[in-house]
Amino acid sequence: MDAFRETLDDCALRDLGYCGNKFTWQRGKSMRTFVRERLDRVVATDAWCELFPTVQVTNFPIYASDHLALIIKECGSEEGQRGGRKQFCFEPFWLSEAWCGEVVKEAWPELEGENVEERIHGCSVKLTSWASRTFGDIKRRLREKEDDLMRWQKREPSTDMLNRCRSIVKEVDGLRMQVETYWYTRAKRLELRDGDKNKTYFHHKAKQRRKKNRIERLEGPDGRVCTEERKFATLLKHILASFLARTVPWESMRLLGVWNQS
């Protein structure tokens, strides 16, 4: 340990501290064998800290391992000042349900006459409500249980503390199993629909995705097909302008003004 401290001093490294769980390692299932320590930590030089002054180290609860997981993130000042609407986050796995698109199709016309921002917000509200009913609120319950586990792990060791931690771990296991079972079922359905689990199949799917993500030709409003990549940007602008002019003309004028300025 003395050699480790000397190395930190020689390299001009300092501990960045932490928030969350104090102890990063523990073992033992009874009071006789239970031991825990803070072994894992994040260190950096003063020069690095000047580059990232708002960095925060977060320790997660100890789960499924002797060591906990930790994350280093840069927390901007806007996080504490953010107000108004809660930020909407679209989850990619929603697309696994065909009803995801139907929700958008139903929500968009309901706000006809509103600007694009309001219509998008309306769709986000509908999608959030639909996802909560369809997939359940497992993520929220899982987060609450993990927070509960961390609170108990911060307490002084006792038989009650160890028993309670084991009980919460079992609940976390159950929630994670629900998520895993759902996605396993979804994967089996896709497997039966699309093919088996061999490398050729997955390589083919990856190549198809890469090919699908590449634009090789575009058809303009006049029906002409363009295959020259250097003209794609101009043609896309005209296509989007034509679409916006039919739906929300005032918003399209504002967007086109932004494009012209850029």
Secondary structure, DSSP 4 states (H G I P E B T S, - for coil): -HHHHHHHHHTT-EE---EE-S-SEEE-SSTTT-EEE-----EE-HHHHHHSTTEEEEEPPP-SSSBPPEEEEE--THHHH--SSPPP---GGGGGSTHHHHHHHHHHHHTTTS-HHHHHHHHHHHHHHHHHHHH-SHHHHHHHHHHHHHHHHTSPP-HHHHHHHHHHHHHHHHHHHHHHHHHHHHHHHHHHHH--S-HHHHHHHHHHHHHHTS---EE-TTS-EE--GGGHHHHHHHHHHHHHHHH-HHHHHHHHHHHHH-
